Amino acid sequence: MKQGTIELIFFALIFLSLQFWWIRMTIKNGRTGEVDKWGQKATKKKLNELEKAKQDLEKIFRS
């Protein structure tokens, strides 16, 4: 074996495992729908509250 082969294999395995993890999390987040900035699933109640606050602010700025 040439020098550095084991290290390259080690880094390749780490890289592939991180890629697999990243793709899995991307698919999982796509299935769960909306997520907030902390990665938690946004509930309909939170979305409705945000929409109401947005409409209230729009009314204020239109006046």
C-alpha positions as semicolon CSV with decimal commas, in nm:
position;residue;x (nm);y (nm);z (nm)
1;M;0,000;0,000;0,000
2;K;0,116;0,346;-0,079
3;Q;0,150;0,610;0,189
4;G;-0,177;0,793;0,258
5;T;-0,414;0,530;0,120
6;I;-0,574;0,455;0,456
7;E;-0,622;0,825;0,527
8;L;-0,787;0,882;0,188
9;I;-1,022;0,588;0,245
10;F;-1,104;0,722;0,590
11;F;-1,189;1,069;0,457
12;A;-1,389;0,921;0,168
13;L;-1,601;0,721;0,412
14;I;-1,661;1,029;0,629
15;F;-1,753;1,233;0,321
16;L;-1,997;0,971;0,193
17;S;-2,160;0,932;0,533
18;L;-2,208;1,310;0,563
19;Q;-2,354;1,323;0,212
20;F;-2,596;1,042;0,296
21;W;-2,697;1,221;0,620
22;W;-2,746;1,553;0,439
23;I;-2,964;1,401;0,165
24;R;-3,170;1,210;0,422
25;M;-3,232;1,526;0,627
26;T;-3,322;1,724;0,314
27;I;-3,581;1,466;0,214
28;K;-3,714;1,444;0,569
29;N;-3,757;1,824;0,596
30;G;-3,930;1,832;0,259
31;R;-4,186;1,578;0,375
32;T;-4,268;1,749;0,703
33;G;-4,358;2,079;0,538
34;E;-4,283;2,421;0,678
35;V;-4,007;2,448;0,936
36;D;-3,905;2,748;1,140
37;K;-3,553;2,885;1,164
38;W;-3,463;2,634;1,436
39;G;-3,566;2,337;1,224
40;Q;-3,885;2,266;1,416
41;K;-4,205;2,191;1,230
42;A;-4,425;2,498;1,208
43;T;-4,781;2,436;1,319
44;K;-5,091;2,574;1,153
45;K;-5,161;2,781;1,464
46;K;-4,825;2,956;1,437
47;L;-4,874;3,015;1,066
48;N;-5,219;3,163;1,126
49;E;-5,084;3,392;1,399
50;L;-4,810;3,510;1,166
51;E;-5,059;3,573;0,888
52;K;-5,282;3,774;1,123
53;A;-4,987;3,981;1,246
54;K;-4,883;4,042;0,885
55;Q;-5,231;4,165;0,794
56;D;-5,241;4,393;1,098
57;L;-4,908;4,548;1,003
58;E;-5,023;4,594;0,644
59;K;-5,330;4,780;0,768
60;I;-5,115;5,008;0,983
61;F;-4,875;5,088;0,699
62;R;-5,156;5,154;0,450
63;S;-5,310;5,417;0,677
